[in-house]
Amino acid sequence: MNIELKKDDEIRVRIFKALSDPTRIEIIRTLFKANKEMACGEVGEVCAVSKSNVSYHFRTLREAGLIIVRRDAQTKFTRIDKTTFHNYLPGFLETL
């Protein structure tokens, strides 16, 4: 198998594993509908997810390349990585 195809397949597996959880889909939906960067705590409040639980979900989504997280002092901000969705799941966000 072509090395590039194998790498792409590994990325797809991580993406689908990350999206196999309803809470993570809700996080993606929240970020997509907000159409802006949001504080991680704010996303957790909107999705009714505890701080420890939301950290776990953000890590899974980040490792799958679905979100981008940045830190500003004590606050973490996140947004959707639209490039990943465009390359691997075109049209997915619009179904939310």
PDB file as gemmi writes it, atoms N, CA and C in Angstrom:
CRYST1    1.000    1.000    1.000  90.00  90.00  90.00 P 1                      
ATOM      1  N   MET A   1       0.847  -1.180   0.000  1.00  0.00           N  
ATOM      2  CA  MET A   1       0.000   0.000   0.000  1.00  0.00           C  
ATOM      3  C   MET A   1       0.892   1.243   0.000  1.00  0.00           C  
ATOM      4  N   ASN A   2       0.469   2.240  -0.711  1.00  0.00           N  
ATOM      5  CA  ASN A   2       1.158   3.514  -0.776  1.00  0.00           C  
ATOM      6  C   ASN A   2       1.282   4.108   0.628  1.00  0.00           C  
ATOM      7  N   ILE A   3       2.452   4.633   0.962  1.00  0.00           N  
ATOM      8  CA  ILE A   3       2.693   5.205   2.296  1.00  0.00           C  
ATOM      9  C   ILE A   3       1.747   6.366   2.581  1.00  0.00           C  
ATOM     10  N   GLU A   4       1.496   7.206   1.587  1.00  0.00           N  
ATOM     11  CA  GLU A   4       0.591   8.345   1.778  1.00  0.00           C  
ATOM     12  C   GLU A   4      -0.831   7.868   2.077  1.00  0.00           C  
ATOM     13  N   LEU A   5      -1.295   6.842   1.365  1.00  0.00           N  
ATOM     14  CA  LEU A   5      -2.634   6.312   1.612  1.00  0.00           C  
ATOM     15  C   LEU A   5      -2.726   5.733   3.020  1.00  0.00           C  
ATOM     16  N   LYS A   6      -1.683   5.037   3.441  1.00  0.00           N  
ATOM     17  CA  LYS A   6      -1.680   4.449   4.777  1.00  0.00           C  
ATOM     18  C   LYS A   6      -1.740   5.552   5.835  1.00  0.00           C  
ATOM     19  N   LYS A   7      -0.976   6.618   5.638  1.00  0.00           N  
ATOM     20  CA  LYS A   7      -0.994   7.745   6.574  1.00  0.00           C  
ATOM     21  C   LYS A   7      -2.382   8.379   6.615  1.00  0.00           C  
ATOM     22  N   ASP A   8      -2.986   8.595   5.441  1.00  0.00           N  
ATOM     23  CA  ASP A   8      -4.336   9.152   5.381  1.00  0.00           C  
ATOM     24  C   ASP A   8      -5.343   8.245   6.076  1.00  0.00           C  
ATOM     25  N   ASP A   9      -5.205   6.943   5.906  1.00  0.00           N  
ATOM     26  CA  ASP A   9      -6.120   6.006   6.565  1.00  0.00           C  
ATOM     27  C   ASP A   9      -5.977   6.071   8.081  1.00  0.00           C  
ATOM     28  N   GLU A  10      -4.761   6.237   8.572  1.00  0.00           N  
ATOM     29  CA  GLU A  10      -4.548   6.364  10.016  1.00  0.00           C  
ATOM     30  C   GLU A  10      -5.207   7.642  10.544  1.00  0.00           C  
ATOM     31  N   ILE A  11      -5.124   8.709   9.773  1.00  0.00           N  
ATOM     32  CA  ILE A  11      -5.789   9.956  10.149  1.00  0.00           C  
ATOM     33  C   ILE A  11      -7.299   9.748  10.176  1.00  0.00           C  
ATOM     34  N   ARG A  12      -7.832   9.080   9.169  1.00  0.00           N  
ATOM     35  CA  ARG A  12      -9.279   8.818   9.116  1.00  0.00           C  
ATOM     36  C   ARG A  12      -9.739   8.006  10.328  1.00  0.00           C  
ATOM     37  N   VAL A  13      -8.963   7.012  10.718  1.00  0.00           N  
ATOM     38  CA  VAL A  13      -9.313   6.194  11.882  1.00  0.00           C  
ATOM     39  C   VAL A  13      -9.397   7.075  13.129  1.00  0.00           C  
ATOM     40  N   ARG A  14      -8.407   7.943  13.343  1.00  0.00           N  
ATOM     41  CA  ARG A  14      -8.430   8.839  14.506  1.00  0.00           C  
ATOM     42  C   ARG A  14      -9.646   9.763  14.464  1.00  0.00           C  
ATOM     43  N   ILE A  15      -9.961  10.281  13.277  1.00  0.00           N  
ATOM     44  CA  ILE A  15     -11.110  11.172  13.124  1.00  0.00           C  
ATOM     45  C   ILE A  15     -12.402  10.446  13.478  1.00  0.00           C  
ATOM     46  N   PHE A  16     -12.595   9.263  12.909  1.00  0.00           N  
ATOM     47  CA  PHE A  16     -13.847   8.548  13.166  1.00  0.00           C  
ATOM     48  C   PHE A  16     -13.960   8.083  14.613  1.00  0.00           C  
ATOM     49  N   LYS A  17     -12.847   7.716  15.226  1.00  0.00           N  
ATOM     50  CA  LYS A  17     -12.880   7.370  16.654  1.00  0.00           C  
ATOM     51  C   LYS A  17     -13.280   8.593  17.473  1.00  0.00           C  
ATOM     52  N   ALA A  18     -12.710   9.738  17.135  1.00  0.00           N  
ATOM     53  CA  ALA A  18     -13.031  10.963  17.875  1.00  0.00           C  
ATOM     54  C   ALA A  18     -14.495  11.346  17.714  1.00  0.00           C  
ATOM     55  N   LEU A  19     -15.043  11.130  16.534  1.00  0.00           N  
ATOM     56  CA  LEU A  19     -16.438  11.512  16.276  1.00  0.00           C  
ATOM     57  C   LEU A  19     -17.444  10.427  16.666  1.00  0.00           C  
ATOM     58  N   SER A  20     -16.964   9.337  17.244  1.00  0.00           N  
ATOM     59  CA  SER A  20     -17.879   8.253  17.617  1.00  0.00           C  
ATOM     60  C   SER A  20     -18.545   8.495  18.971  1.00  0.00           C  
ATOM     61  N   ASP A  21     -18.303   9.645  19.557  1.00  0.00           N  
ATOM     62  CA  ASP A  21     -18.869   9.977  20.864  1.00  0.00           C  
ATOM     63  C   ASP A  21     -19.835  11.153  20.718  1.00  0.00           C  
ATOM     64  N   PRO A  22     -21.070  11.016  21.222  1.00  0.00           N  
ATOM     65  CA  PRO A  22     -22.061  12.099  21.083  1.00  0.00           C  
ATOM     66  C   PRO A  22     -21.619  13.425  21.712  1.00  0.00           C  
ATOM     67  N   THR A  23     -20.887  13.368  22.814  1.00  0.00           N  
ATOM     68  CA  THR A  23     -20.422  14.602  23.453  1.00  0.00           C  
ATOM     69  C   THR A  23     -19.450  15.342  22.546  1.00  0.00           C  
ATOM     70  N   ARG A  24     -18.568  14.618  21.892  1.00  0.00           N  
ATOM     71  CA  ARG A  24     -17.609  15.266  21.000  1.00  0.00           C  
ATOM     72  C   ARG A  24     -18.299  15.836  19.769  1.00  0.00           C  
ATOM     73  N   ILE A  25     -19.325  15.169  19.287  1.00  0.00           N  
ATOM     74  CA  ILE A  25     -20.092  15.734  18.169  1.00  0.00           C  
ATOM     75  C   ILE A  25     -20.775  17.019  18.627  1.00  0.00           C  
ATOM     76  N   GLU A  26     -21.294  17.030  19.844  1.00  0.00           N  
ATOM     77  CA  GLU A  26     -21.930  18.238  20.380  1.00  0.00           C  
ATOM     78  C   GLU A  26     -20.913  19.376  20.510  1.00  0.00           C  
ATOM     79  N   ILE A  27     -19.695  19.065  20.916  1.00  0.00           N  
ATOM     80  CA  ILE A  27     -18.641  20.080  21.004  1.00  0.00           C  
ATOM     81  C   ILE A  27     -18.345  20.650  19.615  1.00  0.00           C  
ATOM     82  N   ILE A  28     -18.209  19.783  18.631  1.00  0.00           N  
ATOM     83  CA  ILE A  28     -17.960  20.235  17.248  1.00  0.00           C  
ATOM     84  C   ILE A  28     -19.124  21.088  16.768  1.00  0.00           C  
ATOM     85  N   ARG A  29     -20.352  20.651  17.042  1.00  0.00           N  
ATOM     86  CA  ARG A  29     -21.541  21.414  16.628  1.00  0.00           C  
ATOM     87  C   ARG A  29     -21.527  22.799  17.272  1.00  0.00           C  
ATOM     88  N   THR A  30     -21.220  22.862  18.545  1.00  0.00           N  
ATOM     89  CA  THR A  30     -21.184  24.142  19.269  1.00  0.00           C  
ATOM     90  C   THR A  30     -20.156  25.084  18.655  1.00  0.00           C  
ATOM     91  N   LEU A  31     -18.959  24.566  18.391  1.00  0.00           N  
ATOM     92  CA  LEU A  31     -17.913  25.393  17.793  1.00  0.00           C  
ATOM     93  C   LEU A  31     -18.287  25.831  16.377  1.00  0.00           C  
ATOM     94  N   PHE A  32     -18.888  24.929  15.616  1.00  0.00           N  
ATOM     95  CA  PHE A  32     -19.270  25.261  14.242  1.00  0.00           C  
ATOM     96  C   PHE A  32     -20.347  26.343  14.232  1.00  0.00           C  
ATOM     97  N   LYS A  33     -21.360  26.197  15.067  1.00  0.00           N  
ATOM     98  CA  LYS A  33     -22.453  27.176  15.078  1.00  0.00           C  
ATOM     99  C   LYS A  33     -21.992  28.521  15.627  1.00  0.00           C  
ATOM    100  N   ALA A  34     -21.038  28.510  16.563  1.00  0.00           N  
ATOM    101  CA  ALA A  34     -20.510  29.770  17.089  1.00  0.00           C  
ATOM    102  C   ALA A  34     -19.716  30.502  16.017  1.00  0.00           C  
ATOM    103  N   ASN A  35     -19.082  29.743  15.127  1.00  0.00           N  
ATOM    104  CA  ASN A  35     -18.294  30.301  14.026  1.00  0.00           C  
ATOM    105  C   ASN A  35     -17.212  31.267  14.519  1.00  0.00           C  
ATOM    106  N   LYS A  36     -16.644  30.927  15.683  1.00  0.00           N  
ATOM    107  CA  LYS A  36     -15.572  31.744  16.251  1.00  0.00           C  
ATOM    108  C   LYS A  36     -14.820  30.894  17.270  1.00  0.00           C  
ATOM    109  N   GLU A  37     -13.689  31.401  17.676  1.00  0.00           N  
ATOM    110  CA  GLU A  37     -12.927  30.765  18.738  1.00  0.00           C  
ATOM    111  C   GLU A  37     -13.688  30.941  20.052  1.00  0.00           C  
ATOM    112  N   MET A  38     -13.692  29.889  20.867  1.00  0.00           N  
ATOM    113  CA  MET A  38     -14.388  29.952  22.152  1.00  0.00           C  
ATOM    114  C   MET A  38     -13.467  29.475  23.264  1.00  0.00           C  
ATOM    115  N   ALA A  39     -13.654  30.017  24.460  1.00  0.00           N  
ATOM    116  CA  ALA A  39     -12.926  29.522  25.621  1.00  0.00           C  
ATOM    117  C   ALA A  39     -13.393  28.094  25.891  1.00  0.00           C  
ATOM    118  N   CYS A  40     -12.468  27.229  26.258  1.00  0.00           N  
ATOM    119  CA  CYS A  40     -12.814  25.825  26.493  1.00  0.00           C  
ATOM    120  C   CYS A  40     -13.877  25.698  27.575  1.00  0.00           C  
ATOM    121  N   GLY A  41     -13.764  26.496  28.630  1.00  0.00           N  
ATOM    122  CA  GLY A  41     -14.759  26.460  29.697  1.00  0.00           C  
ATOM    123  C   GLY A  41     -16.142  26.840  29.208  1.00  0.00           C  
ATOM    124  N   GLU A  42     -16.189  27.791  28.298  1.00  0.00           N  
ATOM    125  CA  GLU A  42     -17.461  28.226  27.713  1.00  0.00           C  
ATOM    126  C   GLU A  42     -18.104  27.082  26.920  1.00  0.00           C  
ATOM    127  N   VAL A  43     -17.300  26.373  26.165  1.00  0.00           N  
ATOM    128  CA  VAL A  43     -17.817  25.233  25.399  1.00  0.00           C  
ATOM    129  C   VAL A  43     -18.345  24.169  26.359  1.00  0.00           C  
ATOM    130  N   GLY A  44     -17.600  23.909  27.417  1.00  0.00           N  
ATOM    131  CA  GLY A  44     -18.036  22.938  28.418  1.00  0.00           C  
ATOM    132  C   GLY A  44     -19.361  23.310  29.037  1.00  0.00           C  
ATOM    133  N   GLU A  45     -19.549  24.606  29.340  1.00  0.00           N  
ATOM    134  CA  GLU A  45     -20.817  25.065  29.913  1.00  0.00           C  
ATOM    135  C   GLU A  45     -21.969  24.880  28.935  1.00  0.00           C  
ATOM    136  N   VAL A  46     -21.752  25.273  27.691  1.00  0.00           N  
ATOM    137  CA  VAL A  46     -22.804  25.148  26.670  1.00  0.00           C  
ATOM    138  C   VAL A  46     -23.205  23.689  26.484  1.00  0.00           C  
ATOM    139  N   CYS A  47     -22.211  22.788  26.509  1.00  0.00           N  
ATOM    140  CA  CYS A  47     -22.471  21.362  26.278  1.00  0.00           C  
ATOM    141  C   CYS A  47     -22.771  20.607  27.580  1.00  0.00           C  
ATOM    142  N   ALA A  48     -22.779  21.306  28.714  1.00  0.00           N  
ATOM    143  CA  ALA A  48     -23.052  20.708  30.026  1.00  0.00           C  
ATOM    144  C   ALA A  48     -22.100  19.552  30.323  1.00  0.00           C  
ATOM    145  N   VAL A  49     -20.792  19.828  30.158  1.00  0.00           N  
ATOM    146  CA  VAL A  49     -19.758  18.827  30.403  1.00  0.00           C  
ATOM    147  C   VAL A  49     -18.824  19.375  31.484  1.00  0.00           C  
ATOM    148  N   SER A  50     -18.466  18.540  32.456  1.00  0.00           N  
ATOM    149  CA  SER A  50     -17.586  18.969  33.533  1.00  0.00           C  
ATOM    150  C   SER A  50     -16.202  19.326  32.992  1.00  0.00           C  
ATOM    151  N   LYS A  51     -15.435  20.109  33.777  1.00  0.00           N  
ATOM    152  CA  LYS A  51     -14.106  20.540  33.334  1.00  0.00           C  
ATOM    153  C   LYS A  51     -13.187  19.360  33.046  1.00  0.00           C  
ATOM    154  N   SER A  52     -13.162  18.377  33.919  1.00  0.00           N  
ATOM    155  CA  SER A  52     -12.269  17.236  33.696  1.00  0.00           C  
ATOM    156  C   SER A  52     -12.700  16.433  32.473  1.00  0.00           C  
ATOM    157  N   ASN A  53     -13.988  16.289  32.286  1.00  0.00           N  
ATOM    158  CA  ASN A  53     -14.504  15.550  31.135  1.00  0.00           C  
ATOM    159  C   ASN A  53     -14.256  16.304  29.831  1.00  0.00           C  
ATOM    160  N   VAL A  54     -14.449  17.614  29.863  1.00  0.00           N  
ATOM    161  CA  VAL A  54     -14.269  18.391  28.637  1.00  0.00           C  
ATOM    162  C   VAL A  54     -12.803  18.385  28.218  1.00  0.00           C  
ATOM    163  N   SER A  55     -11.879  18.380  29.185  1.00  0.00           N  
ATOM    164  CA  SER A  55     -10.451  18.308  28.847  1.00  0.00           C  
ATOM    165  C   SER A  55     -10.134  17.026  28.093  1.00  0.00           C  
ATOM    166  N   TYR A  56     -10.705  15.930  28.544  1.00  0.00           N  
ATOM    167  CA  TYR A  56     -10.509  14.640  27.879  1.00  0.00           C  
ATOM    168  C   TYR A  56     -11.027  14.705  26.440  1.00  0.00           C  
ATOM    169  N   HIS A  57     -12.225  15.249  26.265  1.00  0.00           N  
ATOM    170  CA  HIS A  57     -12.821  15.323  24.930  1.00  0.00           C  
ATOM    171  C   HIS A  57     -12.022  16.258  24.014  1.00  0.00           C  
ATOM    172  N   PHE A  58     -11.553  17.391  24.557  1.00  0.00           N  
ATOM    173  CA  PHE A  58     -10.746  18.307  23.753  1.00  0.00           C  
ATOM    174  C   PHE A  58      -9.444  17.646  23.315  1.00  0.00           C  
ATOM    175  N   ARG A  59      -8.823  16.893  24.202  1.00  0.00           N  
ATOM    176  CA  ARG A  59      -7.575  16.217  23.844  1.00  0.00           C  
ATOM    177  C   ARG A  59      -7.814  15.229  22.702  1.00  0.00           C  
ATOM    178  N   THR A  60      -8.888  14.471  22.788  1.00  0.00           N  
ATOM    179  CA  THR A  60      -9.212  13.497  21.742  1.00  0.00           C  
ATOM    180  C   THR A  60      -9.459  14.205  20.409  1.00  0.00           C  
ATOM    181  N   LEU A  61     -10.218  15.284  20.434  1.00  0.00           N  
ATOM    182  CA  LEU A  61     -10.509  16.033  19.214  1.00  0.00           C  
ATOM    183  C   LEU A  61      -9.251  16.691  18.646  1.00  0.00           C  
ATOM    184  N   ARG A  62      -8.406  17.209  19.524  1.00  0.00           N  
ATOM    185  CA  ARG A  62      -7.154  17.842  19.078  1.00  0.00           C  
ATOM    186  C   ARG A  62      -6.222  16.816  18.452  1.00  0.00           C  
ATOM    187  N   GLU A  63      -6.085  15.663  19.093  1.00  0.00           N  
ATOM    188  CA  GLU A  63      -5.200  14.620  18.565  1.00  0.00           C  
ATOM    189  C   GLU A  63      -5.688  14.086  17.222  1.00  0.00           C  
ATOM    190  N   ALA A  64      -6.992  14.181  16.980  1.00  0.00           N  
ATOM    191  CA  ALA A  64      -7.545  13.761  15.691  1.00  0.00           C  
ATOM    192  C   ALA A  64      -7.439  14.875  14.644  1.00  0.00           C  
ATOM    193  N   GLY A  65      -6.976  16.055  15.063  1.00  0.00           N  
ATOM    194  CA  GLY A  65      -6.820  17.165  14.138  1.00  0.00           C  
ATOM    195  C   GLY A  65      -8.104  17.913  13.841  1.00  0.00           C  
ATOM    196  N   LEU A  66      -9.132  17.720  14.678  1.00  0.00           N  
ATOM    197  CA  LEU A  66     -10.429  18.337  14.414  1.00  0.00           C  
ATOM    198  C   LEU A  66     -10.579  19.723  15.022  1.00  0.00           C  
ATOM    199  N   ILE A  67      -9.788  20.016  16.053  1.00  0.00           N  
ATOM    200  CA  ILE A  67      -9.823  21.337  16.662  1.00  0.00           C  
ATOM    201  C   ILE A  67      -8.399  21.841  16.860  1.00  0.00           C  
ATOM    202  N   ILE A  68      -8.302  23.136  17.021  1.00  0.00           N  
ATOM    203  CA  ILE A  68      -7.039  23.791  17.344  1.00  0.00           C  
ATOM    204  C   ILE A  68      -7.230  24.460  18.700  1.00  0.00           C  
ATOM    205  N   VAL A  69      -6.305  24.229  19.606  1.00  0.00           N  
ATOM    206  CA  VAL A  69      -6.389  24.807  20.945  1.00  0.00           C  
ATOM    207  C   VAL A  69      -5.181  25.723  21.151  1.00  0.00           C  
ATOM    208  N   ARG A  70      -5.440  26.895  21.696  1.00  0.00           N  
ATOM    209  CA  ARG A  70      -4.343  27.801  22.040  1.00  0.00           C  
ATOM    210  C   ARG A  70      -4.555  28.290  23.462  1.00  0.00           C  
ATOM    211  N   ARG A  71      -3.455  28.590  24.114  1.00  0.00           N  
ATOM    212  CA  ARG A  71      -3.498  29.063  25.497  1.00  0.00           C  
ATOM    213  C   ARG A  71      -3.173  30.544  25.526  1.00  0.00           C  
ATOM    214  N   ASP A  72      -3.947  31.274  26.330  1.00  0.00           N  
ATOM    215  CA  ASP A  72      -3.669  32.687  26.594  1.00  0.00           C  
ATOM    216  C   ASP A  72      -3.736  32.853  28.107  1.00  0.00           C  
ATOM    217  N   ALA A  73      -2.568  32.913  28.734  1.00  0.00           N  
ATOM    218  CA  ALA A  73      -2.444  32.950  30.201  1.00  0.00           C  
ATOM    219  C   ALA A  73      -3.072  31.681  30.778  1.00  0.00           C  
ATOM    220  N   GLN A  74      -4.105  31.833  31.593  1.00  0.00           N  
ATOM    221  CA  GLN A  74      -4.743  30.674  32.234  1.00  0.00           C  
ATOM    222  C   GLN A  74      -5.865  30.073  31.394  1.00  0.00           C  
ATOM    223  N   THR A  75      -6.243  30.726  30.327  1.00  0.00           N  
ATOM    224  CA  THR A  75      -7.405  30.308  29.545  1.00  0.00           C  
ATOM    225  C   THR A  75      -6.979  29.619  28.258  1.00  0.00           C  
ATOM    226  N   LYS A  76      -7.676  28.521  27.948  1.00  0.00           N  
ATOM    227  CA  LYS A  76      -7.480  27.844  26.673  1.00  0.00           C  
ATOM    228  C   LYS A  76      -8.654  28.200  25.767  1.00  0.00           C  
ATOM    229  N   PHE A  77      -8.326  28.456  24.519  1.00  0.00           N  
ATOM    230  CA  PHE A  77      -9.331  28.763  23.514  1.00  0.00           C  
ATOM    231  C   PHE A  77      -9.275  27.703  22.427  1.00  0.00           C  
ATOM    232  N   THR A  78     -10.414  27.419  21.845  1.00  0.00           N  
ATOM    233  CA  THR A  78     -10.453  26.396  20.802  1.00  0.00           C  
ATOM    234  C   THR A  78     -11.321  26.836  19.633  1.00  0.00           C  
ATOM    235  N   ARG A  79     -11.011  26.248  18.496  1.00  0.00           N  
ATOM    236  CA  ARG A  79     -11.800  26.473  17.276  1.00  0.00           C  
ATOM    237  C   ARG A  79     -11.678  25.225  16.414  1.00  0.00           C  
ATOM    238  N   ILE A  80     -12.567  25.112  15.478  1.00  0.00           N  
ATOM    239  CA  ILE A  80     -12.556  23.978  14.553  1.00  0.00           C  
ATOM    240  C   ILE A  80     -11.386  24.127  13.585  1.00  0.00           C  
ATOM    241  N   ASP A  81     -10.741  23.019  13.269  1.00  0.00           N  
ATOM    242  CA  ASP A  81      -9.718  23.008  12.221  1.00  0.00           C  
ATOM    243  C   ASP A  81     -10.436  22.672  10.917  1.00  0.00           C  
ATOM    244  N   LYS A  82     -10.861  23.699  10.233  1.00  0.00           N  
ATOM    245  CA  LYS A  82     -11.664  23.507   9.019  1.00  0.00           C  
ATOM    246  C   LYS A  82     -10.901  22.784   7.920  1.00  0.00           C  
ATOM    247  N   THR A  83      -9.575  22.892   7.929  1.00  0.00           N  
ATOM    248  CA  THR A  83      -8.774  22.205   6.917  1.00  0.00           C  
ATOM    249  C   THR A  83      -8.965  20.696   7.018  1.00  0.00           C  
ATOM    250  N   THR A  84      -8.938  20.176   8.220  1.00  0.00           N  
ATOM    251  CA  THR A  84      -9.135  18.726   8.413  1.00  0.00           C  
ATOM    252  C   THR A  84     -10.511  18.308   7.916  1.00  0.00           C  
ATOM    253  N   PHE A  85     -11.529  19.071   8.294  1.00  0.00           N  
ATOM    254  CA  PHE A  85     -12.883  18.724   7.837  1.00  0.00           C  
ATOM    255  C   PHE A  85     -12.974  18.813   6.320  1.00  0.00           C  
ATOM    256  N   HIS A  86     -12.384  19.837   5.741  1.00  0.00           N  
ATOM    257  CA  HIS A  86     -12.416  19.998   4.283  1.00  0.00           C  
ATOM    258  C   HIS A  86     -11.714  18.830   3.584  1.00  0.00           C  
ATOM    259  N   ASN A  87     -10.559  18.411   4.120  1.00  0.00           N  
ATOM    260  CA  ASN A  87      -9.776  17.356   3.472  1.00  0.00           C  
ATOM    261  C   ASN A  87     -10.346  15.955   3.679  1.00  0.00           C  
ATOM    262  N   TYR A  88     -10.896  15.687   4.850  1.00  0.00           N  
ATOM    263  CA  TYR A  88     -11.293  14.317   5.175  1.00  0.00           C  
ATOM    264  C   TYR A  88     -12.795  14.111   5.334  1.00  0.00           C  
ATOM    265  N   LEU A  89     -13.545  15.182   5.619  1.00  0.00           N  
ATOM    266  CA  LEU A  89     -14.988  15.058   5.808  1.00  0.00           C  
ATOM    267  C   LEU A  89     -15.732  16.218   5.127  1.00  0.00           C  
ATOM    268  N   PRO A  90     -15.512  16.392   3.834  1.00  0.00           N  
ATOM    269  CA  PRO A  90     -16.165  17.523   3.167  1.00  0.00           C  
ATOM    270  C   PRO A  90     -17.684  17.445   3.311  1.00  0.00           C  
ATOM    271  N   GLY A  91     -18.272  18.562   3.687  1.00  0.00           N  
ATOM    272  CA  GLY A  91     -19.736  18.647   3.846  1.00  0.00           C  
ATOM    273  C   GLY A  91     -20.232  18.228   5.212  1.00  0.00           C  
ATOM    274  N   PHE A  92     -19.394  17.637   6.056  1.00  0.00           N  
ATOM    275  CA  PHE A  92     -19.839  17.140   7.373  1.00  0.00           C  
ATOM    276  C   PHE A  92     -20.365  18.261   8.255  1.00  0.00           C  
ATOM    277  N   LEU A  93     -19.633  19.347   8.353  1.00  0.00           N  
ATOM    278  CA  LEU A  93     -20.027  20.427   9.260  1.00  0.00           C  
ATOM    279  C   LEU A  93     -21.392  20.983   8.903  1.00  0.00           C  
ATOM    280  N   GLU A  94     -21.690  21.046   7.624  1.00  0.00           N  
ATOM    281  CA  GLU A  94     -22.977  21.608   7.198  1.00  0.00           C  
ATOM    282  C   GLU A  94     -24.145  20.708   7.585  1.00  0.00           C  
ATOM    283  N   THR A  95     -23.887  19.458   7.954  1.00  0.00           N  
ATOM    284  CA  THR A  95     -24.970  18.548   8.360  1.00  0.00           C  
ATOM    285  C   THR A  95     -25.341  18.733   9.831  1.00  0.00           C  
ATOM    286  N   LEU A  96     -24.548  19.521  10.547  1.00  0.00           N  
ATOM    287  CA  LEU A  96     -24.793  19.707  11.973  1.00  0.00           C  
ATOM    288  C   LEU A  96     -25.894  20.713  12.178  1.00  0.00           C  
TER     289      LEU A  96                                                      
END                                                                             
